[in-house]
Amino acid sequence: MTEDRRPGVAFVGFAFTAALLIALVAAMSQDLVAGWHGGEYAELFLGIALGAVLAGIVLRLARPPWKSLGTGLVLGGTFGLAAALAIGVMLLVAFSQWSS
């Protein structure tokens, strides 16, 4: 049985997740949501990334083209989580080197 591969649809899933995460970072840098601080933006960033991974896993169980879209969502969410982890590690290293 051959699998129906649709790389364009997978790219759409990845691009959608990446666009949401980039738009959120842009909104944070411009402070677009009144009353929000860094914590709210960070929670939403992790929520989008985890939501994309979970939605992607669910869509991977469906028939094509949803299976390819799910692959893109999983990849986009995974890269978002990796970026959040890298930023967290950078902050931990920076604070451990900081002397008062």
BELRAMO-V347488 format. One record per residue. RES is the residue in one small letter. SS is DSSP state (h for helix, s for strand, l for the rest). PHI is phi as a letter, one per 40 degrees, with the letter a starting at -180 (NA if undefined). NEAR is the number of other ideal C-beta (glycine too) atoms within 8 Angstrom. Layout:
res=RES ss=SS phi=PHI near=NEAR
res=RES ss=SS phi=PHI near=NEAR
//
This chain:
res=m ss=l phi=NA near=2
res=t ss=l phi=c near=3
res=e ss=l phi=c near=4
res=d ss=l phi=c near=8
res=r ss=l phi=c near=5
res=r ss=l phi=b near=9
res=p ss=h phi=c near=7
res=g ss=h phi=c near=6
res=v ss=h phi=c near=11
res=a ss=h phi=c near=13
res=f ss=h phi=c near=9
res=v ss=h phi=c near=10
res=g ss=h phi=c near=19
res=f ss=h phi=c near=13
res=a ss=h phi=c near=10
res=f ss=h phi=c near=11
res=t ss=h phi=c near=17
res=a ss=h phi=c near=11
res=a ss=h phi=c near=8
res=l ss=h phi=c near=10
res=l ss=h phi=c near=14
res=i ss=h phi=c near=8
res=a ss=h phi=c near=8
res=l ss=h phi=c near=12
res=v ss=h phi=c near=10
res=a ss=h phi=c near=8
res=a ss=h phi=c near=10
res=m ss=h phi=c near=11
res=s ss=h phi=c near=6
res=q ss=h phi=c near=6
res=d ss=l phi=f near=6
res=l ss=l phi=c near=5
res=v ss=l phi=c near=7
res=a ss=l phi=c near=3
res=g ss=l phi=g near=3
res=w ss=l phi=c near=8
res=h ss=l phi=b near=5
res=g ss=h phi=d near=6
res=g ss=h phi=c near=6
res=e ss=h phi=c near=9
res=y ss=h phi=c near=13
res=a ss=h phi=c near=9
res=e ss=h phi=c near=8
res=l ss=h phi=c near=9
res=f ss=h phi=c near=13
res=l ss=h phi=c near=10
res=g ss=h phi=c near=8
res=i ss=h phi=c near=14
res=a ss=h phi=c near=15
res=l ss=h phi=c near=10
res=g ss=h phi=c near=9
res=a ss=h phi=c near=15
res=v ss=h phi=c near=13
res=l ss=h phi=c near=9
res=a ss=h phi=c near=10
res=g ss=h phi=c near=18
res=i ss=h phi=c near=10
res=v ss=h phi=c near=9
res=l ss=h phi=c near=13
res=r ss=h phi=c near=10
res=l ss=l phi=c near=7
res=a ss=l phi=c near=8
res=r ss=l phi=c near=4
res=p ss=l phi=c near=7
res=p ss=l phi=c near=8
res=w ss=h phi=c near=9
res=k ss=h phi=c near=13
res=s ss=h phi=c near=15
res=l ss=h phi=c near=14
res=g ss=h phi=c near=17
res=t ss=h phi=c near=12
res=g ss=h phi=c near=18
res=l ss=h phi=c near=17
res=v ss=h phi=c near=14
res=l ss=h phi=c near=13
res=g ss=h phi=c near=17
res=g ss=h phi=c near=17
res=t ss=h phi=c near=10
res=f ss=h phi=c near=10
res=g ss=h phi=c near=15
res=l ss=h phi=c near=12
res=a ss=h phi=c near=8
res=a ss=h phi=c near=9
res=a ss=h phi=c near=12
res=l ss=h phi=c near=8
res=a ss=h phi=c near=8
res=i ss=h phi=c near=8
res=g ss=h phi=c near=8
res=v ss=h phi=c near=8
res=m ss=h phi=d near=8
res=l ss=h phi=c near=8
res=l ss=h phi=c near=8
res=v ss=h phi=c near=8
res=a ss=h phi=c near=8
res=f ss=h phi=c near=7
res=s ss=h phi=c near=6
res=q ss=h phi=c near=6
res=w ss=l phi=c near=6
res=s ss=l phi=b near=3
res=s ss=l phi=c near=2
//
